[in-house]
């Protein structure tokens, strides 16, 4: 595998793909390792566990297709100090060259959740970003029931307020309006009606935990179904999260 890309662009992507934030009420992240796969000029970054999958697509200058698993947490500590175009060569080791700087890191044999990544990758191959959602995508044998667009800044502000409730669980209700809420009891609750566009489909409700709001910038297309995984799609990334079951 060999490609060229701006060091800051891939540094930000590798930081995002670690899925850092609050899971429940505690700070955590996904695996430090990331699976990279290159085809042509498209580089896919994948990370996952049994309940959450993240993927980012980056446009690179590709020279040799292939795949590689490496420690993103370690690499970003170097990339944050780099500036300019970087060349990545993944063979027995990963060699990253930026101007006169060179870092060499070991190849990891396999991502700890490669089976989950492989399965979800296949299930999301047909999913793509639509400027205005018109497709209720299939996920496995079932189809999502509702779709709409929320801007990431609104999503982040709302979840930031929901976090003050300290339940670690968030509820999304899509009826005539779309509302996000969090509560520990009837007397300890926050709810907000979201500004949405492009709403299609039927009524649906889903609950989740985890820092989904931190993964996106710009417009986010939400796809939901009662008691079903939550799918979020941005211009260059996708996220799917298993529902929280009370």
RAVENJO-V836321 format. One record per pair of residues at least 4 apart in sequence whose ideal C-beta (glycine too) atoms are under 7 Angstrom apart, sorted by sequence separation. I is the first residue (numbers start at 1). GAP is how many residues later the second one is. D is the distance in whole Angstrom. If there is no record, write none. Layout:
[[I,GAP,D] [I,GAP,D]]
This chain:
[[5,4,6] [7,4,6] [8,4,6] [9,4,7] [10,4,6] [11,4,6] [12,4,6] [13,4,6] [22,4,7] [48,4,6] [71,4,6] [72,4,6] [75,4,6] [76,4,6] [78,4,7] [82,4,6] [90,4,5] [110,4,5] [113,4,6] [114,4,6] [115,4,6] [116,4,6] [117,4,6] [118,4,7] [119,4,7] [120,4,6] [121,4,7] [130,4,6] [138,4,7] [150,4,6] [152,4,6] [153,4,6] [154,4,6] [155,4,6] [156,4,6] [157,4,7] [158,4,6] [159,4,6] [174,4,5] [184,4,5] [208,4,7] [216,4,5] [5,5,5] [22,5,6] [23,5,5] [38,5,5] [48,5,4] [70,5,6] [97,5,5] [130,5,6] [138,5,5] [139,5,7] [150,5,5] [183,5,6] [233,5,5] [21,6,7] [48,6,7] [88,6,7] [89,6,5] [111,6,6] [173,6,5] [183,6,4] [224,6,6] [36,7,6] [37,7,5] [47,7,5] [95,7,7] [96,7,5] [136,7,5] [137,7,6] [232,7,4] [88,8,5] [136,8,5] [162,8,6] [172,8,5] [181,8,7] [182,8,6] [223,8,4] [20,9,4] [36,9,6] [46,9,5] [95,9,5] [136,9,7] [171,9,7] [181,9,6] [231,9,5] [19,10,5] [45,10,7] [86,10,6] [87,10,5] [127,10,5] [170,10,6] [171,10,5] [181,10,4] [222,10,6] [18,11,5] [19,11,4] [34,11,6] [35,11,4] [44,11,6] [45,11,5] [86,11,7] [93,11,5] [94,11,5] [126,11,7] [136,11,6] [159,11,6] [171,11,7] [229,11,5] [230,11,5] [18,12,6] [34,12,7] [86,12,4] [93,12,7] [170,12,5] [179,12,6] [180,12,6] [220,12,5] [221,12,5] [229,12,6] [34,13,5] [44,13,6] [45,13,7] [93,13,6] [94,13,6] [169,13,6] [179,13,7] [229,13,5] [230,13,7] [18,14,7] [84,14,6] [93,14,6] [133,14,4] [179,14,5] [180,14,6] [220,14,6] [229,14,6] [42,15,6] [43,15,5] [84,15,6] [92,15,6] [133,15,7] [167,15,5] [179,15,7] [228,15,6] [31,16,6] [82,16,4] [123,16,6] [133,16,6] [167,16,6] [177,16,5] [178,16,5] [216,16,7] [218,16,6] [227,16,6] [17,17,5] [30,17,5] [42,17,7] [43,17,5] [123,17,6] [165,17,5] [167,17,5] [218,17,6] [30,18,7] [31,18,7] [41,18,6] [162,18,7] [165,18,6] [166,18,7] [178,18,5] [206,18,5] [216,18,5] [30,19,6] [41,19,6] [82,19,6] [165,19,6] [14,20,6] [41,20,6] [162,20,4] [204,20,5] [212,20,6] [41,21,5] [204,21,5] [205,21,6] [216,21,7] [30,22,7] [40,22,5] [68,22,4] [158,22,5] [204,22,5] [206,22,7] [208,22,5] [215,22,7] [165,23,6] [30,24,7] [38,24,6] [66,24,6] [70,24,5] [165,24,7] [206,24,5] [215,24,6] [78,25,5] [165,25,5] [39,26,5] [68,26,6] [148,26,7] [164,26,7] [38,27,5] [212,27,6] [17,28,5] [19,28,6] [38,28,6] [146,28,5] [162,28,5] [175,28,5] [18,29,7] [161,29,5] [174,29,6] [212,29,6] [17,30,5] [37,30,4] [75,30,6] [148,30,6] [174,30,5] [14,31,7] [36,31,6] [74,31,6] [161,31,7] [210,31,6] [13,32,6] [35,32,7] [36,32,5] [173,32,5] [19,33,7] [172,33,7] [208,33,5] [35,34,5] [71,34,7] [158,34,5] [171,34,7] [172,34,5] [3,35,6] [19,35,6] [70,35,6] [208,35,6] [209,35,5] [33,36,6] [34,36,7] [158,36,7] [171,36,5] [207,36,6] [208,36,5] [1,37,5] [17,37,5] [33,37,7] [70,37,7] [71,37,7] [170,37,7] [206,37,5] [207,37,4] [33,38,6] [34,38,4] [69,38,7] [70,38,6] [169,38,6] [170,38,6] [17,39,6] [32,39,5] [33,39,7] [68,39,6] [69,39,4] [3,40,6] [16,40,7] [32,40,6] [154,40,6] [169,40,5] [32,41,4] [69,41,6] [154,41,6] [168,41,5] [69,42,5] [13,43,5] [150,44,6] [13,45,6] [150,46,6] [149,47,6] [10,48,7] [148,48,4] [149,48,5] [9,49,7] [149,49,5] [148,50,6] [174,50,6] [148,51,4] [172,52,6] [5,53,6] [147,53,5] [18,54,6] [147,54,6] [159,54,4] [5,55,4] [17,55,6] [18,55,7] [146,55,4] [4,56,6] [145,56,5] [146,56,6] [3,57,4] [4,57,4] [145,57,5] [156,57,5] [3,58,6] [14,58,4] [146,58,4] [155,58,5] [3,59,5] [145,59,4] [3,60,6] [2,61,4] [14,61,6] [15,61,5] [2,62,4] [14,62,5] [1,63,6] [53,63,7] [1,64,7] [49,64,5] [53,64,7] [152,64,4] [1,65,3] [11,65,6] [48,65,5] [133,65,5] [136,65,6] [152,65,5] [155,65,6] [1,66,6] [50,66,6] [132,66,5] [134,66,7] [152,66,6] [1,67,5] [49,67,7] [53,67,4] [133,67,6] [11,68,4] [48,68,5] [151,68,6] [152,68,6] [10,69,7] [11,69,6] [48,69,5] [149,70,5] [150,70,6] [46,71,5] [149,71,7] [7,72,5] [48,72,6] [149,72,5] [150,72,6] [147,74,6] [148,74,6] [7,75,4] [33,75,5] [46,75,7] [147,75,7] [169,75,5] [7,76,6] [10,76,7] [35,76,5] [147,76,5] [7,77,6] [33,78,5] [146,78,5] [6,79,6] [7,79,4] [33,79,7] [35,79,7] [144,79,4] [145,79,7] [31,80,7] [144,80,6] [145,80,4] [4,81,6] [5,81,6] [31,81,5] [144,81,5] [145,81,7] [31,82,6] [35,82,6] [4,83,5] [142,83,7] [3,85,5] [2,86,7] [137,86,6] [142,86,7] [2,87,5] [136,87,7] [144,87,7] [133,88,5] [1,89,4] [139,90,6] [7,91,5] [130,91,7] [129,92,7] [139,92,7] [129,104,5] [129,105,7] [127,106,6] [129,106,5] [127,111,6] [124,114,6] [124,116,7] [120,120,6] [22,141,7] [25,141,6] [25,143,4] [24,144,4] [22,146,7] [52,158,6] [54,161,6] [57,179,5] [56,180,6] [57,180,7] [56,181,5] [55,182,6] [55,183,5] [24,185,6] [54,185,5] [23,186,6] [23,187,5] [53,187,5] [22,189,6] [52,189,5] [21,190,2] [51,190,7] [20,191,7] [51,191,4] [19,192,7] [21,193,5] [16,199,6]]
